[in-house]
Amino acid sequence: MLPILETKRLRMRPPTWDDLDSIYLLGSNPNVMRFLNKGEVQTLGQARKDLERRIRQTNQHTGYWITEQKTDNTFVGWIALKKLEQTKETEIGYRFMEKFWGRGLATEAGTAVLSYAFKTLNLPKVVAITVEANLASVRVMEKLGLSQTGTGIYYNTPCVYYEISKEQHSGRA
């Protein structure tokens, strides 16, 4: 199973079916989905399929972590380390509940996931993508040390493409 990761404020664990209500709340928020899925919110059925895919794509080394506050196990969102669509590259991605935005939690979780990617999995590079207008996500990527190196079409959407190498990450420590 994917390992549990912890930070000062967060615990990240593999997803289970018990997370369905939280995944639905996350995906049904129009502000959360503004830059995703053409801005369409998820129905409960879509959230169920989404969670099923996340559980299926989570394996021994990569996949999705449900992110919770350590103090009370409150659902914060999810973070992932997975293959970028139609490439062999490994992507970091995240989606957090709106009430937790602006607290540095995505950066905190991302720092732990990047450390795992480079120190445990020995990956040479990790990438991230978002739509250019998603300035909050771009800011998280930059705080994590990723640099924009291009653009492309991913998940049927024009995106900016960011990356960080193992060497660049090691130099930040």
N, C-alpha and C positions, 0 to 999 in steps of 0.2 A: 504494500500500500504506500501511497504518497506519504512522506513524513509530515508530522505536525511541526510547524514553525512557530516560534514565539519571538515577540519583540517586547519592549517595555510596556506597551499598552495593548498589544494585539496577540491573539492566538489564531493561527491559520491551520485548518484541518480539511481533509477530503470531504466532499459533499455526500449527503445521504438524502433519502426521500423525506426525512423529517424537515428538510430545508425548503420544501415546496412553497409554503405560505410566504416565507421571506423572499424567495426568488420572485414570486408573483408580485409582492409589494414593490420590489426593486424595479422590475420590468414594466409595471403598470404606471409608474410615475412619468408624466410627460417631460419633466425637466431632466430626469436621468436619461431618458431615451431621445432627447432632443437631437443629438448628433449620431444616433445609432438607428439602424433599421428604418431609415428614411423618416425618422421621427415618430414612427408608429409605436404605440404602447402594446404590451403583451396582454393577451387574454390569459385566463387560467390554463386553458388547453395549451397555448403556446409556451407558457412558463413550464408546464409539465414536460413538454418535448425538449425545451431548453435544458431543464435539469437532467432529464434522461441522457441527453447528449453529453453534458458535463460529467456525469457519473461514468458514462461509457468511455470518455476520452481521458479519464484520470487513471493512471497506471502507477507502477512502482516508482517512476522517476519524474514524470511530468503530468500536467493536467491542471485542475482547478482546486483552489483552496477556498473554503468558506472562511471569511474573515470576521472575527468576533472580538468584542472588548473582553479583555482578560478579567476585569473586575466583576462583570455580571453576565457574561456570555451573550450580550446583546449582538444581534446580527448587524454588521457594518456593511457587508457587501461580499464581493469575491475578487480574487486575483488569480491570474493564470500564467502558466509557463507552458506553451504549447507550440505546435508547428504552425507557422504562418501559412495561410491558405495558398495553395499552388506553388509552394517553395519547399526547400529543405531547411529553411531557417527557423530558429526558435524565437517565438514572440512572447513578450510580457504584455499582459493586458489586465485591466481592472475596471470594476464598476462598483461604486459605493452609494449607499443611501444618501439622499440629499442632506439630511440632517447632520451628516458627518463630514460634509465638504468644508474645506478651509481650515481643517485642524491638523494637517500634515500627516494624516493617517495613510493616504495612498503612497506618499513618499516613504513612510516608515515601513509599510508592508513591502513596497517595491525594493527597498534596500535589502530586506531579508531574503526576498526571492532571488535577487541578483547575486547575493552572496552564495546562496544555495546553488544557483546555476553555474557559477564559476568555480567555487571551491569544492563542491560535492560532485557535480556532474562534469566538471572540467570542460564546459562548453567554450568554444573559441570566441563566440559572439552571441549577443542577444539583440533582437530588434523590437521596435514598437511602431505602431501606425495609428493615425487618427485623422479626422478631417481637419483641415487647416484652421477652421473657425473655432475648434474646440480648444480655446486658449488655456483652460484649466488643465486639460490633459497634457498639452504641450509643455506647460510649466512643470508638471510632475516629471515628465520625461527628462527635461533639462536638469531638474534638481537631482535626478538619479544619475546624471552624468552622460546621458545619451545625447548625440548630436544629429541634427538633420543632415542626411546625405542624399536625399532625393525625394521623389514623389512617385506615385503609382496608383493603379486601380486594385484595391483589395476589398473583398466582400462586396463587389459590384459598386464600389464607392471611390471617388478620387480622394487620395490620402497623402499626407506627408509621411515620410519614412525616416525613422530615427534608428540609430544603432550605437552599441558600445561593445568594445572588444574586451576580452579577459585582461589584456595588458592595461588598457585604459582604466578598467575598474580597479585593478590592483594598485595603480598609481594614485587612486583617490583615497586609499586607506591610510 
